[in-house]
Amino acid sequence: MTAASRDLAHLRRCVALAAEAVEAGDDPFGSVLVDAGGAVLAEARNREISSADPTAHPELELAQWAAKHLPPDARAAASVYTSGEHCPMCAAAHAWVGLGRIVFAASSAQLAGWRSEWGLAAGPVAVLPVAVVAPGTPVTGPVPPVDQEMRMLHERAASRKPS
């Protein structure tokens, strides 16, 4: 398996987790933590609404898991695959824990643009690229065509929200 096909396979799992989140009434975000060899260590989905915790982001959950379960060298060699680019809170947690590469399907800028297009309010936090919040973190994304799959999931989730 090539690196690109492995990235796509992990991103597809993130999309599946994001779809699970939507089915549970949460916003569509899913993430997977992968070791240096490509094995999945942990995965998480958004639970902001179902847990009544606006910080229940999957990227934060994986950073916290890694801090508890992996030594620093394994964290640095690990990759986080995620359906959407980390928000500033999650990017900071990623950097503080010392995780490695991030691969995201859709960017924060894309999501902000879609939300605006659908008449939804902007989020409560500035839209900042991961590279601004965590400048030493290698980042890949957005990744077509998975970004457009995420657009469809976000649109489905947005259709159930009041404008």
C-alpha positions as CSV (number, residue, x, y, z in Angstrom):
1,M,0.0,0.0,0.0
2,T,1.4,3.4,-0.9
3,A,1.5,6.3,1.5
4,A,-1.2,8.1,-0.5
5,S,-3.6,5.1,-0.5
6,R,-3.0,4.6,3.2
7,D,-3.8,8.3,3.8
8,L,-7.0,7.9,1.8
9,A,-8.0,4.7,3.7
10,H,-7.6,6.5,7.0
11,L,-9.5,9.6,5.8
12,R,-12.3,7.3,4.7
13,R,-12.6,5.9,8.2
14,C,-12.7,9.5,9.5
15,V,-15.6,10.2,7.1
16,A,-17.4,7.1,8.5
17,L,-16.9,8.3,12.0
18,A,-18.2,11.7,11.0
19,A,-21.3,10.0,9.6
20,E,-21.8,8.2,12.9
21,A,-21.6,11.5,14.7
22,V,-24.3,12.9,12.5
23,E,-26.5,9.9,13.1
24,A,-26.1,10.5,16.8
25,G,-27.1,14.1,16.5
26,D,-23.6,15.5,16.7
27,D,-21.7,17.6,14.1
28,P,-19.7,15.6,11.5
29,F,-16.2,15.2,12.7
30,G,-14.2,12.0,13.1
31,S,-10.5,11.3,13.7
32,V,-8.1,8.4,13.8
33,L,-4.7,8.2,15.6
34,V,-2.2,6.0,13.7
35,D,1.3,4.8,14.7
36,A,4.4,5.1,12.5
37,G,3.7,1.8,10.9
38,G,0.2,2.7,9.9
39,A,-1.7,0.8,12.6
40,V,-4.7,2.5,14.2
41,L,-4.2,3.2,17.8
42,A,-7.4,5.0,18.7
43,E,-10.3,6.7,17.0
44,A,-13.0,9.2,18.1
45,R,-16.0,11.1,16.8
46,N,-17.5,14.4,17.7
47,R,-19.8,14.3,20.8
48,E,-20.4,18.0,21.4
49,I,-24.2,17.8,21.4
50,S,-24.7,14.2,22.7
51,S,-22.4,14.9,25.7
52,A,-23.5,18.5,26.2
53,D,-19.8,19.5,26.1
54,P,-18.7,22.0,23.4
55,T,-15.1,20.8,23.8
56,A,-15.8,17.2,23.0
57,H,-13.9,17.3,19.7
58,P,-12.4,14.0,18.5
59,E,-9.0,15.6,17.9
60,L,-8.8,16.7,21.5
61,E,-9.9,13.3,22.7
62,L,-7.1,11.7,20.7
63,A,-4.5,14.1,22.0
64,Q,-5.5,13.3,25.5
65,W,-5.5,9.6,24.8
66,A,-2.0,9.9,23.3
67,A,-0.7,11.8,26.4
68,K,-1.9,9.0,28.7
69,H,-0.9,6.0,26.6
70,L,2.1,6.8,24.4
71,P,5.7,7.8,25.2
72,P,6.9,11.0,23.7
73,D,8.8,9.3,20.8
74,A,5.7,7.3,19.8
75,R,3.6,10.5,19.9
76,A,6.0,12.3,17.7
77,A,5.9,9.5,15.1
78,A,2.1,9.2,15.1
79,S,-0.3,10.8,12.7
80,V,-3.7,12.1,13.2
81,Y,-6.2,11.7,10.4
82,T,-9.3,13.8,10.7
83,S,-12.4,14.7,8.7
84,G,-11.8,18.4,9.3
85,E,-8.8,20.6,10.0
86,H,-8.2,21.0,13.7
87,C,-9.7,24.1,15.4
88,P,-7.3,26.3,17.4
89,M,-8.1,24.4,20.6
90,C,-7.4,21.0,19.1
91,A,-4.3,22.2,17.2
92,A,-2.8,23.6,20.5
93,A,-3.5,20.3,22.3
94,H,-1.9,18.4,19.4
95,A,1.2,20.5,19.6
96,W,1.4,20.5,23.4
97,V,1.2,16.7,23.5
98,G,3.9,16.4,20.8
99,L,1.9,14.5,18.2
100,G,3.3,14.3,14.6
101,R,1.6,14.8,11.3
102,I,-2.0,15.9,10.7
103,V,-3.9,14.8,7.5
104,F,-7.3,16.4,7.1
105,A,-10.1,15.9,4.6
106,A,-11.6,19.5,4.6
107,S,-10.0,22.7,5.8
108,S,-11.4,25.1,8.4
109,A,-11.6,27.8,5.7
110,Q,-13.7,25.4,3.5
111,L,-16.1,24.7,6.5
112,A,-16.4,28.4,7.3
113,G,-17.3,29.1,3.6
114,W,-19.8,26.3,3.5
115,R,-21.5,27.5,6.7
116,S,-21.7,31.1,5.4
117,E,-23.1,29.8,2.1
118,W,-25.9,27.9,4.1
119,G,-26.7,31.0,6.2
120,L,-25.3,29.6,9.4
121,A,-23.5,31.7,12.0
122,A,-19.8,31.6,12.2
123,G,-18.3,29.5,15.0
124,P,-17.2,31.2,18.3
125,V,-13.4,30.7,17.5
126,A,-11.3,32.3,14.8
127,V,-10.7,30.2,11.7
128,L,-6.9,29.7,11.9
129,P,-4.9,27.1,9.9
130,V,-3.2,24.5,12.0
131,A,0.2,25.8,10.7
132,V,-0.5,29.2,12.4
133,V,-1.4,27.6,15.8
134,A,1.1,24.7,15.7
135,P,3.8,25.9,13.3
136,G,6.1,22.9,13.7
137,T,3.4,20.4,12.8
138,P,3.5,18.8,9.3
139,V,0.1,19.2,7.8
140,T,-1.6,17.8,4.7
141,G,-5.0,18.8,3.5
142,P,-7.5,19.4,2.2
143,V,-7.7,16.1,0.3
144,P,-10.0,15.8,-2.7
145,P,-12.4,14.1,-3.2
146,V,-12.8,13.4,0.5
147,D,-13.3,17.1,1.2
148,Q,-16.4,17.1,-0.9
149,E,-17.7,14.0,0.9
150,M,-17.4,16.1,4.1
151,R,-19.2,19.0,2.5
152,M,-22.2,16.7,1.9
153,L,-22.1,15.5,5.5
154,H,-21.9,19.0,6.9
155,E,-24.7,20.1,4.6
156,R,-26.8,17.2,5.9
157,A,-26.1,18.3,9.5
158,A,-26.7,21.9,8.7
159,S,-30.1,21.1,7.3
160,R,-31.4,20.1,10.7
161,K,-30.2,23.3,12.4
162,P,-32.3,26.5,12.8
163,S,-30.7,29.3,10.7
